[in-house]
Amino acid sequence: MSARIEHVVTSGTFSLDGGTWDVDNNVWLVGDDYEVLVIDPAHDAEAVLAAIGGRVVTALVCTHGHDDHINSVVEVADKTGAPIQLHSEDRALWTVVYPDREPDVWLADGDKLAVAGTTLEVLSTPGHTYGSICLYAPGLGAVFSGDTLFEGGPGATGRSYSDFPTIVTSIRERLLTLPPDTVVHTGHGPTTTIGAEAPRI
């Protein structure tokens, strides 16, 4: 059985730099009927666990450390036994939410994650945060972009730990080099493709 992509939308808030905003987050699951990898389990652990069902969770991968992308990951980890994975450059953001617990795995550029016969490659794409990553699954023709790239352009860079020139460089060098028909599964909002976004960057 080949891997497939599943999708759950959860709702909550994002807080940083003294402000709080209502947000809807995309939670992505890659796997088959037996095992699954979960990307950015946000807000509603029960909804994420319902989507997982009885499957083995190979990893819980956070594309970055903003609270709206990590605020249910520990609960999901505790209930599934899956390792939490995050890039080490987002340690400062992580510790705001979880001061007494570290991720199980600190990710680095080029790491490979396997699930259900497919491989996801960690692409370091700083800019939205220092430790932002994307996950490229060539076998699925997909990239999971977190908040680095959206339909319409780059993710936000107006807050702490972000930088606009850096995110543009990340997108141009790490994402726009992917095949144009690669589907971009974003952290918020609709999917898009590399080809559709290339003229906007």
C-alpha positions as CSV (number, residue, x, y, z in Angstrom):
1,M,0.0,0.0,0.0
2,S,1.4,3.4,-1.0
3,A,1.6,6.4,1.1
4,R,-1.2,9.0,0.9
5,I,-1.6,12.6,2.2
6,E,-4.4,13.4,4.7
7,H,-5.5,16.8,6.1
8,V,-7.1,18.1,9.2
9,V,-7.9,21.8,9.9
10,T,-7.7,22.9,13.6
11,S,-8.5,26.3,15.1
12,G,-7.0,28.2,17.9
13,T,-4.7,31.2,18.5
14,F,-1.2,32.3,17.7
15,S,0.6,34.5,20.2
16,L,4.0,36.3,19.8
17,D,5.4,39.7,20.7
18,G,2.5,40.6,22.9
19,G,-0.2,40.0,20.4
20,T,-2.7,37.1,19.9
21,W,-4.6,36.2,16.7
22,D,-7.2,33.6,15.8
23,V,-5.9,31.1,13.3
24,D,-6.9,28.0,11.4
25,N,-4.0,25.6,10.9
26,N,-3.4,22.8,8.5
27,V,-2.3,19.5,10.1
28,W,-0.9,17.1,7.5
29,L,-0.6,13.3,7.8
30,V,1.5,11.2,5.5
31,G,1.1,7.4,5.7
32,D,-0.9,4.4,4.9
33,D,-3.4,2.2,6.9
34,Y,-0.7,1.1,9.3
35,E,1.7,3.9,10.0
36,V,1.7,7.7,9.7
37,L,3.9,10.8,10.1
38,V,2.1,13.9,11.4
39,I,3.2,17.4,10.4
40,D,2.4,20.4,12.7
41,P,-0.2,18.9,15.2
42,A,-1.9,22.1,16.2
43,H,-4.5,23.3,18.7
44,D,-6.7,20.2,19.0
45,A,-5.0,17.0,20.1
46,E,-8.2,15.0,20.0
47,A,-8.9,15.9,16.4
48,V,-5.3,14.9,15.4
49,L,-5.6,11.7,17.3
50,A,-8.9,10.9,15.6
51,A,-7.2,11.4,12.2
52,I,-4.4,9.1,13.3
53,G,-6.8,6.4,14.4
54,G,-5.1,3.2,15.4
55,R,-2.0,3.7,13.3
56,V,1.6,3.7,14.5
57,V,2.9,7.3,14.5
58,T,6.5,7.3,13.2
59,A,7.2,11.0,14.0
60,L,5.6,14.3,14.9
61,V,7.4,16.9,12.9
62,C,7.1,20.6,13.6
63,T,7.9,22.8,10.6
64,H,8.8,25.6,13.1
65,G,8.4,26.6,16.7
66,H,5.5,29.1,16.7
67,D,3.0,28.2,19.4
68,D,0.2,27.5,16.9
69,H,2.2,24.8,15.3
70,I,3.4,23.0,18.4
71,N,0.7,23.6,21.0
72,S,-0.8,20.1,20.9
73,V,2.3,18.1,19.9
74,V,3.3,17.0,23.5
75,E,-0.2,15.7,24.2
76,V,-0.2,13.8,20.9
77,A,3.3,12.5,21.7
78,D,2.3,11.3,25.1
79,K,-0.7,9.4,23.8
80,T,1.1,7.8,20.8
81,G,4.7,7.4,22.0
82,A,5.9,9.2,18.8
83,P,9.1,11.3,18.8
84,I,8.7,15.1,18.5
85,Q,11.1,16.5,15.9
86,L,12.0,20.2,15.4
87,H,15.0,22.2,14.0
88,S,17.4,23.2,16.7
89,E,17.4,26.9,15.6
90,D,13.8,27.2,16.9
91,R,14.8,26.1,20.4
92,A,14.0,29.6,21.8
93,L,10.4,29.5,20.5
94,W,9.9,26.0,21.7
95,T,10.9,26.8,25.3
96,V,8.3,29.5,25.5
97,V,5.6,26.9,25.2
98,Y,7.5,23.9,26.8
99,P,10.1,25.2,29.2
100,D,10.6,21.8,30.9
101,R,10.6,19.5,27.9
102,E,12.8,19.3,24.8
103,P,11.9,17.7,21.4
104,D,13.1,14.1,21.0
105,V,15.0,14.9,17.8
106,W,16.7,18.1,16.7
107,L,16.3,18.1,12.9
108,A,19.0,19.3,10.4
109,D,19.0,20.1,6.7
110,G,19.1,17.0,4.6
111,D,17.7,14.6,7.2
112,K,15.5,11.9,5.7
113,L,12.3,10.7,7.3
114,A,10.7,7.4,6.1
115,V,7.0,6.4,6.4
116,A,4.9,4.0,4.6
117,G,7.4,3.4,1.8
118,T,8.0,7.1,1.1
119,T,10.7,9.5,2.1
120,L,10.5,13.1,3.2
121,E,13.6,15.2,3.1
122,V,14.1,18.1,5.5
123,L,14.8,21.4,3.7
124,S,16.2,24.1,5.9
125,T,14.2,27.3,4.9
126,P,14.9,30.0,7.5
127,G,13.1,33.3,7.4
128,H,9.7,32.9,8.9
129,T,11.7,31.7,11.9
130,Y,15.3,30.9,12.3
131,G,14.6,27.2,12.3
132,S,11.8,26.9,9.8
133,I,11.9,23.8,7.6
134,C,10.0,22.3,4.7
135,L,9.5,18.6,4.0
136,Y,9.9,17.5,0.4
137,A,8.3,14.2,-0.6
138,P,9.4,13.6,-4.2
139,G,7.6,10.3,-4.4
140,L,4.3,12.1,-3.7
141,G,5.1,15.2,-5.8
142,A,4.6,17.3,-2.7
143,V,6.3,19.7,-0.3
144,F,5.0,20.6,3.1
145,S,5.9,24.3,3.5
146,G,4.8,25.2,7.0
147,D,4.6,29.0,7.0
148,T,7.5,29.5,4.6
149,L,5.4,29.6,1.4
150,F,1.7,30.2,0.9
151,E,-0.6,30.7,-2.0
152,G,0.3,34.2,-2.9
153,G,3.9,34.3,-1.7
154,P,6.2,34.1,1.4
155,G,5.1,33.7,4.9
156,A,5.1,36.6,7.4
157,T,8.4,38.1,8.6
158,G,7.3,41.1,10.7
159,R,7.8,39.5,14.1
160,S,10.7,38.3,16.3
161,Y,13.0,35.6,14.9
162,S,12.1,36.4,11.3
163,D,13.7,38.1,8.3
164,F,12.3,39.0,4.9
165,P,15.4,38.7,2.7
166,T,16.2,35.4,4.4
167,I,12.8,33.9,3.6
168,V,13.0,35.0,0.0
169,T,16.4,33.4,-0.4
170,S,15.1,30.2,1.2
171,I,12.2,30.0,-1.2
172,R,14.2,30.8,-4.3
173,E,17.1,28.5,-3.5
174,R,15.3,25.6,-1.8
175,L,11.7,25.6,-3.1
176,L,11.6,27.2,-6.5
177,T,14.2,24.6,-7.6
178,L,11.7,21.8,-7.1
179,P,9.7,20.6,-10.1
180,P,7.0,23.2,-11.1
181,D,4.1,20.7,-10.6
182,T,5.1,20.0,-7.0
183,V,2.1,20.6,-4.8
184,V,2.7,22.9,-1.9
185,H,0.8,21.9,1.2
186,T,0.9,25.0,3.4
187,G,0.6,25.6,7.1
188,H,-2.6,27.8,6.7
189,G,-5.0,28.1,3.8
190,P,-5.2,26.4,0.4
191,T,-2.6,24.4,-1.4
192,T,-0.8,25.7,-4.4
193,T,2.1,24.6,-6.6
194,I,5.7,25.6,-7.1
195,G,5.0,26.7,-10.6
196,A,2.1,29.0,-9.5
197,E,4.2,30.7,-6.9
198,A,7.4,31.1,-8.8
199,P,6.4,34.4,-10.6
200,R,5.4,35.9,-7.2
201,I,8.8,35.6,-5.5
